[in-house]
Each structure stands twice: as C-alpha cells, then as structure tokens.
Amino acid sequence: MPTLLIGAGPTSPIPQGQVTAFAGPLPDVRLATVGGGHPVHETRPKEFLAAMEAFLAA
C-alpha cells in the first residue's frame, strides 16, 4: 500500500533521523517535508494539501 509521510523538517520536535528511520522499512513510502512545526496541516495548509494532492494523483 503506498504511504505518504509528511514531516515538518528541522522545525519539528521529532528528529529528522527518526522520520527517515520510520519511513525506511515501508515498502512504498513517499516522504514529503513541508516545514511549519509539528501541526503542518494547520501551519502550512497549502503545502500540506499540495503534498497530499500530488500523492493521491500518482
């Protein structure tokens, strides 16, 4: 099953190494970084939606 993992990048309280480690074992993962801190859907809604739309269109 394709999976989209959206992260906040260096502004996130979650270390980026942990994000890539989490994504690593998933067989069909796409990792998008949009910035904006932990609640990326609230702080960067346009970027969040663009990542979601691109993923769903693929």
PQR file of N, CA, C, O and H, with PARSE charges and radii, in Angstrom:
ATOM      1  N   MET A   1       0.842  -1.166   0.000 -0.4000 1.5000
ATOM      2  CA  MET A   1       0.000   0.000   0.000 -0.0000 2.0000
ATOM      3  C   MET A   1       0.894   1.237   0.000  0.5500 1.7000
ATOM      4  O   MET A   1       1.740   1.373   0.883 -0.5500 1.4000
ATOM      5  N   PRO A   2       0.732   2.135  -0.955 -0.5600 1.5000
ATOM      6  CA  PRO A   2       1.507   3.379  -0.945  0.2800 2.0000
ATOM      7  C   PRO A   2       1.201   4.195   0.313  0.5500 1.7000
ATOM      8  O   PRO A   2       0.060   4.255   0.769 -0.5500 1.4000
ATOM      9  N   THR A   3       2.220   4.807   0.849 -0.4000 1.5000
ATOM     10  CA  THR A   3       2.100   5.577   2.085 -0.0000 2.0000
ATOM     11  C   THR A   3       2.758   6.930   1.899  0.5500 1.7000
ATOM     12  O   THR A   3       3.844   7.022   1.326 -0.5500 1.4000
ATOM     13  H   THR A   3       3.148   4.759   0.478  0.4000 1.0000
ATOM     14  N   LEU A   4       2.111   7.980   2.376 -0.4000 1.5000
ATOM     15  CA  LEU A   4       2.683   9.320   2.373 -0.0000 2.0000
ATOM     16  C   LEU A   4       3.011   9.696   3.801  0.5500 1.7000
ATOM     17  O   LEU A   4       2.151   9.645   4.680 -0.5500 1.4000
ATOM     18  H   LEU A   4       1.229   7.906   2.842  0.4000 1.0000
ATOM     19  N   LEU A   5       4.245  10.071   4.030 -0.4000 1.5000
ATOM     20  CA  LEU A   5       4.694  10.522   5.341 -0.0000 2.0000
ATOM     21  C   LEU A   5       5.075  11.988   5.187  0.5500 1.7000
ATOM     22  O   LEU A   5       6.028  12.320   4.483 -0.5500 1.4000
ATOM     23  H   LEU A   5       4.944  10.113   3.316  0.4000 1.0000
ATOM     24  N   ILE A   6       4.325  12.861   5.849 -0.4000 1.5000
ATOM     25  CA  ILE A   6       4.577  14.304   5.757 -0.0000 2.0000
ATOM     26  C   ILE A   6       5.252  14.749   7.043  0.5500 1.7000
ATOM     27  O   ILE A   6       4.746  14.518   8.141 -0.5500 1.4000
ATOM     28  H   ILE A   6       3.551  12.591   6.422  0.4000 1.0000
ATOM     29  N   GLY A   7       6.398  15.388   6.889 -0.4000 1.5000
ATOM     30  CA  GLY A   7       7.152  15.867   8.034 -0.0000 2.0000
ATOM     31  C   GLY A   7       7.317  17.371   8.011  0.5500 1.7000
ATOM     32  O   GLY A   7       7.067  18.024   6.998 -0.5500 1.4000
ATOM     33  H   GLY A   7       6.809  15.576   5.998  0.4000 1.0000
ATOM     34  N   ALA A   8       7.739  17.907   9.132 -0.4000 1.5000
ATOM     35  CA  ALA A   8       7.901  19.349   9.279 -0.0000 2.0000
ATOM     36  C   ALA A   8       9.347  19.794   9.104  0.5500 1.7000
ATOM     37  O   ALA A   8       9.643  20.985   9.211 -0.5500 1.4000
ATOM     38  H   ALA A   8       7.943  17.376   9.955  0.4000 1.0000
ATOM     39  N   GLY A   9      10.235  18.871   8.842 -0.4000 1.5000
ATOM     40  CA  GLY A   9      11.632  19.255   8.651 -0.0000 2.0000
ATOM     41  C   GLY A   9      12.299  19.640   9.948  0.5500 1.7000
ATOM     42  O   GLY A   9      11.909  19.166  11.015 -0.5500 1.4000
ATOM     43  H   GLY A   9       9.994  17.905   8.755  0.4000 1.0000
ATOM     44  N   PRO A  10      13.306  20.499   9.870 -0.5600 1.5000
ATOM     45  CA  PRO A  10      14.082  20.833  11.067  0.2800 2.0000
ATOM     46  C   PRO A  10      13.296  21.609  12.129  0.5500 1.7000
ATOM     47  O   PRO A  10      13.752  21.721  13.267 -0.5500 1.4000
ATOM     48  N   THR A  11      12.121  22.145  11.775 -0.4000 1.5000
ATOM     49  CA  THR A  11      11.319  22.854  12.777 -0.0000 2.0000
ATOM     50  C   THR A  11      10.485  21.908  13.623  0.5500 1.7000
ATOM     51  O   THR A  11       9.830  22.336  14.573 -0.5500 1.4000
ATOM     52  H   THR A  11      11.751  22.054  10.851  0.4000 1.0000
ATOM     53  N   SER A  12      10.504  20.631  13.286 -0.4000 1.5000
ATOM     54  CA  SER A  12       9.728  19.641  14.022 -0.0000 2.0000
ATOM     55  C   SER A  12      10.426  19.241  15.314  0.5500 1.7000
ATOM     56  O   SER A  12      11.655  19.203  15.372 -0.5500 1.4000
ATOM     57  H   SER A  12      11.036  20.284  12.514  0.4000 1.0000
ATOM     58  N   PRO A  13       9.643  18.941  16.356 -0.5600 1.5000
ATOM     59  CA  PRO A  13      10.258  18.429  17.575  0.2800 2.0000
ATOM     60  C   PRO A  13      10.753  16.985  17.400  0.5500 1.7000
ATOM     61  O   PRO A  13      11.487  16.476  18.247 -0.5500 1.4000
ATOM     62  N   ILE A  14      10.356  16.335  16.314 -0.4000 1.5000
ATOM     63  CA  ILE A  14      10.802  14.968  16.038 -0.0000 2.0000
ATOM     64  C   ILE A  14      12.100  15.042  15.231  0.5500 1.7000
ATOM     65  O   ILE A  14      12.107  15.652  14.161 -0.5500 1.4000
ATOM     66  H   ILE A  14       9.760  16.749  15.626  0.4000 1.0000
ATOM     67  N   PRO A  15      13.180  14.452  15.697 -0.5600 1.5000
ATOM     68  CA  PRO A  15      14.439  14.480  14.950  0.2800 2.0000
ATOM     69  C   PRO A  15      14.268  13.864  13.557  0.5500 1.7000
ATOM     70  O   PRO A  15      13.626  12.824  13.409 -0.5500 1.4000
ATOM     71  N   GLN A  16      14.837  14.502  12.555 -0.4000 1.5000
ATOM     72  CA  GLN A  16      14.665  14.059  11.177 -0.0000 2.0000
ATOM     73  C   GLN A  16      15.224  12.660  10.942  0.5500 1.7000
ATOM     74  O   GLN A  16      14.738  11.943  10.067 -0.5500 1.4000
ATOM     75  H   GLN A  16      15.359  15.347  12.675  0.4000 1.0000
ATOM     76  N   GLY A  17      16.218  12.269  11.695 -0.4000 1.5000
ATOM     77  CA  GLY A  17      16.736  10.907  11.599 -0.0000 2.0000
ATOM     78  C   GLY A  17      15.685   9.876  11.968  0.5500 1.7000
ATOM     79  O   GLY A  17      15.647   8.789  11.393 -0.5500 1.4000
ATOM     80  H   GLY A  17      16.612  12.851  12.406  0.4000 1.0000
ATOM     81  N   GLN A  18      14.836  10.212  12.923 -0.4000 1.5000
ATOM     82  CA  GLN A  18      13.767   9.294  13.318 -0.0000 2.0000
ATOM     83  C   GLN A  18      12.696   9.205  12.230  0.5500 1.7000
ATOM     84  O   GLN A  18      12.109   8.144  12.021 -0.5500 1.4000
ATOM     85  H   GLN A  18      14.867  11.096  13.391  0.4000 1.0000
ATOM     86  N   VAL A  19      12.446  10.312  11.544 -0.4000 1.5000
ATOM     87  CA  VAL A  19      11.451  10.310  10.474 -0.0000 2.0000
ATOM     88  C   VAL A  19      11.918   9.407   9.335  0.5500 1.7000
ATOM     89  O   VAL A  19      11.146   8.583   8.843 -0.5500 1.4000
ATOM     90  H   VAL A  19      12.923  11.174  11.714  0.4000 1.0000
ATOM     91  N   THR A  20      13.157   9.553   8.919 -0.4000 1.5000
ATOM     92  CA  THR A  20      13.669   8.720   7.829 -0.0000 2.0000
ATOM     93  C   THR A  20      13.798   7.261   8.270  0.5500 1.7000
ATOM     94  O   THR A  20      13.598   6.354   7.461 -0.5500 1.4000
ATOM     95  H   THR A  20      13.784  10.222   9.319  0.4000 1.0000
ATOM     96  N   ALA A  21      14.126   7.025   9.534 -0.4000 1.5000
ATOM     97  CA  ALA A  21      14.197   5.650  10.039 -0.0000 2.0000
ATOM     98  C   ALA A  21      12.812   5.015  10.044  0.5500 1.7000
ATOM     99  O   ALA A  21      12.674   3.828   9.748 -0.5500 1.4000
ATOM    100  H   ALA A  21      14.288   7.762  10.191  0.4000 1.0000
ATOM    101  N   PHE A  22      11.791   5.790  10.376 -0.4000 1.5000
ATOM    102  CA  PHE A  22      10.427   5.279  10.368 -0.0000 2.0000
ATOM    103  C   PHE A  22       9.991   4.949   8.940  0.5500 1.7000
ATOM    104  O   PHE A  22       9.324   3.941   8.706 -0.5500 1.4000
ATOM    105  H   PHE A  22      11.903   6.755  10.617  0.4000 1.0000
ATOM    106  N   ALA A  23      10.369   5.796   7.998 -0.4000 1.5000
ATOM    107  CA  ALA A  23       9.979   5.592   6.599 -0.0000 2.0000
ATOM    108  C   ALA A  23      10.741   4.444   5.953  0.5500 1.7000
ATOM    109  O   ALA A  23      10.218   3.793   5.048 -0.5500 1.4000
ATOM    110  H   ALA A  23      10.910   6.614   8.189  0.4000 1.0000
ATOM    111  N   GLY A  24      11.953   4.186   6.395 -0.4000 1.5000
ATOM    112  CA  GLY A  24      12.824   3.196   5.771 -0.0000 2.0000
ATOM    113  C   GLY A  24      12.223   1.828   5.529  0.5500 1.7000
ATOM    114  O   GLY A  24      12.330   1.330   4.408 -0.5500 1.4000
ATOM    115  H   GLY A  24      12.378   4.714   7.130  0.4000 1.0000
ATOM    116  N   PRO A  25      11.603   1.194   6.493 -0.5600 1.5000
ATOM    117  CA  PRO A  25      11.088  -0.160   6.281  0.2800 2.0000
ATOM    118  C   PRO A  25       9.790  -0.234   5.475  0.5500 1.7000
ATOM    119  O   PRO A  25       9.378  -1.323   5.075 -0.5500 1.4000
ATOM    120  N   LEU A  26       9.150   0.894   5.233 -0.4000 1.5000
ATOM    121  CA  LEU A  26       7.899   0.874   4.482 -0.0000 2.0000
ATOM    122  C   LEU A  26       8.205   0.644   3.002  0.5500 1.7000
ATOM    123  O   LEU A  26       9.048   1.342   2.439 -0.5500 1.4000
ATOM    124  H   LEU A  26       9.485   1.779   5.557  0.4000 1.0000
ATOM    125  N   PRO A  27       7.544  -0.313   2.363 -0.5600 1.5000
ATOM    126  CA  PRO A  27       7.921  -0.697   1.001  0.2800 2.0000
ATOM    127  C   PRO A  27       7.614   0.338  -0.073  0.5500 1.7000
ATOM    128  O   PRO A  27       8.355   0.427  -1.052 -0.5500 1.4000
ATOM    129  N   ASP A  28       6.562   1.115   0.070 -0.4000 1.5000
ATOM    130  CA  ASP A  28       6.197   2.090  -0.958 -0.0000 2.0000
ATOM    131  C   ASP A  28       5.851   3.406  -0.277  0.5500 1.7000
ATOM    132  O   ASP A  28       4.691   3.818  -0.245 -0.5500 1.4000
ATOM    133  H   ASP A  28       5.960   1.043   0.865  0.4000 1.0000
ATOM    134  N   VAL A  29       6.873   4.058   0.267 -0.4000 1.5000
ATOM    135  CA  VAL A  29       6.660   5.283   1.036 -0.0000 2.0000
ATOM    136  C   VAL A  29       7.160   6.488   0.253  0.5500 1.7000
ATOM    137  O   VAL A  29       8.167   6.428  -0.452 -0.5500 1.4000
ATOM    138  H   VAL A  29       7.815   3.723   0.242  0.4000 1.0000
ATOM    139  N   ARG A  30       6.435   7.565   0.397 -0.4000 1.5000
ATOM    140  CA  ARG A  30       6.865   8.848  -0.133 -0.0000 2.0000
ATOM    141  C   ARG A  30       6.982   9.781   1.062  0.5500 1.7000
ATOM    142  O   ARG A  30       6.061   9.886   1.873 -0.5500 1.4000
ATOM    143  H   ARG A  30       5.617   7.614   0.969  0.4000 1.0000
ATOM    144  N   LEU A  31       8.111  10.451   1.164 -0.4000 1.5000
ATOM    145  CA  LEU A  31       8.372  11.349   2.280 -0.0000 2.0000
ATOM    146  C   LEU A  31       8.346  12.776   1.756  0.5500 1.7000
ATOM    147  O   LEU A  31       9.107  13.129   0.856 -0.5500 1.4000
ATOM    148  H   LEU A  31       8.859  10.365   0.506  0.4000 1.0000
ATOM    149  N   ALA A  32       7.468  13.595   2.323 -0.4000 1.5000
ATOM    150  CA  ALA A  32       7.368  15.000   1.949 -0.0000 2.0000
ATOM    151  C   ALA A  32       7.684  15.843   3.177  0.5500 1.7000
ATOM    152  O   ALA A  32       7.203  15.558   4.274 -0.5500 1.4000
ATOM    153  H   ALA A  32       6.849  13.308   3.055  0.4000 1.0000
ATOM    154  N   THR A  33       8.484  16.869   2.994 -0.4000 1.5000
ATOM    155  CA  THR A  33       8.811  17.788   4.070 -0.0000 2.0000
ATOM    156  C   THR A  33       8.236  19.147   3.710  0.5500 1.7000
ATOM    157  O   THR A  33       8.582  19.713   2.673 -0.5500 1.4000
ATOM    158  H   THR A  33       8.875  17.101   2.103  0.4000 1.0000
ATOM    159  N   VAL A  34       7.364  19.673   4.557 -0.4000 1.5000
ATOM    160  CA  VAL A  34       6.710  20.936   4.253 -0.0000 2.0000
ATOM    161  C   VAL A  34       7.039  22.043   5.250  0.5500 1.7000
ATOM    162  O   VAL A  34       6.651  23.192   5.035 -0.5500 1.4000
ATOM    163  H   VAL A  34       7.084  19.213   5.399  0.4000 1.0000
ATOM    164  N   GLY A  35       7.744  21.726   6.333 -0.4000 1.5000
ATOM    165  CA  GLY A  35       8.076  22.737   7.325 -0.0000 2.0000
ATOM    166  C   GLY A  35       6.866  23.094   8.174  0.5500 1.7000
ATOM    167  O   GLY A  35       5.799  22.497   8.034 -0.5500 1.4000
ATOM    168  H   GLY A  35       8.059  20.794   6.507  0.4000 1.0000
ATOM    169  N   GLY A  36       7.039  24.062   9.045 -0.4000 1.5000
ATOM    170  CA  GLY A  36       5.921  24.580   9.800 -0.0000 2.0000
ATOM    171  C   GLY A  36       5.700  24.018  11.180  0.5500 1.7000
ATOM    172  O   GLY A  36       4.660  24.291  11.780 -0.5500 1.4000
ATOM    173  H   GLY A  36       7.906  24.547   9.158  0.4000 1.0000
ATOM    174  N   GLY A  37       6.621  23.251  11.712 -0.4000 1.5000
ATOM    175  CA  GLY A  37       6.420  22.698  13.047 -0.0000 2.0000
ATOM    176  C   GLY A  37       5.572  21.442  13.007  0.5500 1.7000
ATOM    177  O   GLY A  37       5.268  20.926  11.932 -0.5500 1.4000
ATOM    178  H   GLY A  37       7.466  23.030  11.225  0.4000 1.0000
ATOM    179  N   HIS A  38       5.193  20.954  14.168 -0.4000 1.5000
ATOM    180  CA  HIS A  38       4.505  19.665  14.256 -0.0000 2.0000
ATOM    181  C   HIS A  38       3.136  19.640  13.557  0.5500 1.7000
ATOM    182  O   HIS A  38       2.872  18.694  12.815 -0.5500 1.4000
ATOM    183  H   HIS A  38       5.440  21.373  15.041  0.4000 1.0000
ATOM    184  N   PRO A  39       2.247  20.638  13.758 -0.5600 1.5000
ATOM    185  CA  PRO A  39       0.924  20.558  13.112  0.2800 2.0000
ATOM    186  C   PRO A  39       0.961  21.141  11.692  0.5500 1.7000
ATOM    187  O   PRO A  39       0.363  22.185  11.430 -0.5500 1.4000
ATOM    188  N   VAL A  40       1.663  20.463  10.781 -0.4000 1.5000
ATOM    189  CA  VAL A  40       1.882  21.016   9.438 -0.0000 2.0000
ATOM    190  C   VAL A  40       0.573  21.291   8.703  0.5500 1.7000
ATOM    191  O   VAL A  40       0.513  22.210   7.886 -0.5500 1.4000
ATOM    192  H   VAL A  40       2.149  19.615  10.994  0.4000 1.0000
ATOM    193  N   HIS A  41      -0.462  20.523   8.974 -0.4000 1.5000
ATOM    194  CA  HIS A  41      -1.740  20.751   8.303 -0.0000 2.0000
ATOM    195  C   HIS A  41      -2.371  22.080   8.730  0.5500 1.7000
ATOM    196  O   HIS A  41      -3.200  22.632   8.006 -0.5500 1.4000
ATOM    197  H   HIS A  41      -0.412  19.776   9.638  0.4000 1.0000
ATOM    198  N   GLU A  42      -1.984  22.591   9.894 -0.4000 1.5000
ATOM    199  CA  GLU A  42      -2.503  23.874  10.369 -0.0000 2.0000
ATOM    200  C   GLU A  42      -1.581  25.037  10.021  0.5500 1.7000
ATOM    201  O   GLU A  42      -2.049  26.111   9.644 -0.5500 1.4000
ATOM    202  H   GLU A  42      -1.310  22.142  10.482  0.4000 1.0000
ATOM    203  N   THR A  43      -0.277  24.827  10.145 -0.4000 1.5000
ATOM    204  CA  THR A  43       0.666  25.924   9.944 -0.0000 2.0000
ATOM    205  C   THR A  43       1.041  26.127   8.480  0.5500 1.7000
ATOM    206  O   THR A  43       1.373  27.243   8.080 -0.5500 1.4000
ATOM    207  H   THR A  43       0.103  23.955  10.451  0.4000 1.0000
ATOM    208  N   ARG A  44       0.994  25.075   7.682 -0.4000 1.5000
ATOM    209  CA  ARG A  44       1.311  25.170   6.259 -0.0000 2.0000
ATOM    210  C   ARG A  44       0.250  24.435   5.433  0.5500 1.7000
ATOM    211  O   ARG A  44       0.565  23.460   4.751 -0.5500 1.4000
ATOM    212  H   ARG A  44       0.725  24.169   8.007  0.4000 1.0000
ATOM    213  N   PRO A  45      -1.002  24.896   5.492 -0.5600 1.5000
ATOM    214  CA  PRO A  45      -2.068  24.143   4.830  0.2800 2.0000
ATOM    215  C   PRO A  45      -1.893  24.026   3.313  0.5500 1.7000
ATOM    216  O   PRO A  45      -2.211  22.981   2.745 -0.5500 1.4000
ATOM    217  N   LYS A  46      -1.402  25.061   2.653 -0.4000 1.5000
ATOM    218  CA  LYS A  46      -1.232  24.979   1.195 -0.0000 2.0000
ATOM    219  C   LYS A  46      -0.196  23.937   0.817  0.5500 1.7000
ATOM    220  O   LYS A  46      -0.416  23.150  -0.104 -0.5500 1.4000
ATOM    221  H   LYS A  46      -1.144  25.910   3.115  0.4000 1.0000
ATOM    222  N   GLU A  47       0.935  23.923   1.520 -0.4000 1.5000
ATOM    223  CA  GLU A  47       1.991  22.959   1.241 -0.0000 2.0000
ATOM    224  C   GLU A  47       1.533  21.540   1.580  0.5500 1.7000
ATOM    225  O   GLU A  47       1.832  20.590   0.857 -0.5500 1.4000
ATOM    226  H   GLU A  47       1.113  24.562   2.268  0.4000 1.0000
ATOM    227  N   PHE A  48       0.802  21.413   2.692 -0.4000 1.5000
ATOM    228  CA  PHE A  48       0.272  20.118   3.106 -0.0000 2.0000
ATOM    229  C   PHE A  48      -0.670  19.568   2.041  0.5500 1.7000
ATOM    230  O   PHE A  48      -0.552  18.410   1.639 -0.5500 1.4000
ATOM    231  H   PHE A  48       0.558  22.185   3.280  0.4000 1.0000
ATOM    232  N   LEU A  49      -1.608  20.401   1.583 -0.4000 1.5000
ATOM    233  CA  LEU A  49      -2.562  19.961   0.573 -0.0000 2.0000
ATOM    234  C   LEU A  49      -1.882  19.654  -0.758  0.5500 1.7000
ATOM    235  O   LEU A  49      -2.277  18.720  -1.455 -0.5500 1.4000
ATOM    236  H   LEU A  49      -1.704  21.341   1.910  0.4000 1.0000
ATOM    237  N   ALA A  50      -0.864  20.433  -1.115 -0.4000 1.5000
ATOM    238  CA  ALA A  50      -0.134  20.158  -2.356 -0.0000 2.0000
ATOM    239  C   ALA A  50       0.533  18.793  -2.298  0.5500 1.7000
ATOM    240  O   ALA A  50       0.518  18.055  -3.283 -0.5500 1.4000
ATOM    241  H   ALA A  50      -0.543  21.192  -0.549  0.4000 1.0000
ATOM    242  N   ALA A  51       1.119  18.448  -1.153 -0.4000 1.5000
ATOM    243  CA  ALA A  51       1.755  17.145  -0.995 -0.0000 2.0000
ATOM    244  C   ALA A  51       0.718  16.033  -1.060  0.5500 1.7000
ATOM    245  O   ALA A  51       0.951  14.996  -1.680 -0.5500 1.4000
ATOM    246  H   ALA A  51       1.131  19.048  -0.353  0.4000 1.0000
ATOM    247  N   MET A  52      -0.423  16.249  -0.421 -0.4000 1.5000
ATOM    248  CA  MET A  52      -1.497  15.241  -0.439 -0.0000 2.0000
ATOM    249  C   MET A  52      -2.051  15.056  -1.855  0.5500 1.7000
ATOM    250  O   MET A  52      -2.252  13.928  -2.304 -0.5500 1.4000
ATOM    251  H   MET A  52      -0.613  17.092   0.083  0.4000 1.0000
ATOM    252  N   GLU A  53      -2.294  16.161  -2.551 -0.4000 1.5000
ATOM    253  CA  GLU A  53      -2.856  16.076  -3.893 -0.0000 2.0000
ATOM    254  C   GLU A  53      -1.900  15.370  -4.864  0.5500 1.7000
ATOM    255  O   GLU A  53      -2.325  14.562  -5.691 -0.5500 1.4000
ATOM    256  H   GLU A  53      -2.131  17.078  -2.186  0.4000 1.0000
ATOM    257  N   ALA A  54      -0.609  15.686  -4.751 -0.4000 1.5000
ATOM    258  CA  ALA A  54       0.386  15.039  -5.617 -0.0000 2.0000
ATOM    259  C   ALA A  54       0.438  13.547  -5.341  0.5500 1.7000
ATOM    260  O   ALA A  54       0.533  12.744  -6.269 -0.5500 1.4000
ATOM    261  H   ALA A  54      -0.264  16.342  -4.080  0.4000 1.0000
ATOM    262  N   PHE A  55       0.377  13.172  -4.076 -0.4000 1.5000
ATOM    263  CA  PHE A  55       0.402  11.766  -3.699 -0.0000 2.0000
ATOM    264  C   PHE A  55      -0.838  11.033  -4.225  0.5500 1.7000
ATOM    265  O   PHE A  55      -0.731   9.937  -4.775 -0.5500 1.4000
ATOM    266  H   PHE A  55       0.301  13.823  -3.322  0.4000 1.0000
ATOM    267  N   LEU A  56      -1.998  11.640  -4.053 -0.4000 1.5000
ATOM    268  CA  LEU A  56      -3.245  10.991  -4.484 -0.0000 2.0000
ATOM    269  C   LEU A  56      -3.359  10.928  -6.004  0.5500 1.7000
ATOM    270  O   LEU A  56      -4.010  10.031  -6.540 -0.5500 1.4000
ATOM    271  H   LEU A  56      -2.085  12.531  -3.606  0.4000 1.0000
ATOM    272  N   ALA A  57      -2.738  11.863  -6.692 -0.4000 1.5000
ATOM    273  CA  ALA A  57      -2.785  11.864  -8.150 -0.0000 2.0000
ATOM    274  C   ALA A  57      -1.841  10.836  -8.771  0.5500 1.7000
ATOM    275  O   ALA A  57      -2.013  10.440  -9.923 -0.5500 1.4000
ATOM    276  H   ALA A  57      -2.210  12.592  -6.257  0.4000 1.0000
ATOM    277  N   ALA A  58      -0.857  10.414  -8.009 -0.4000 1.5000
ATOM    278  CA  ALA A  58       0.153   9.472  -8.534 -0.0000 2.0000
ATOM    279  C   ALA A  58      -0.378   8.062  -8.615  0.5500 1.7000
ATOM    280  O   ALA A  58       0.341   7.155  -9.033 -0.5500 1.4000
ATOM    281  H   ALA A  58      -0.717  10.736  -7.073  0.4000 1.0000
TER
END
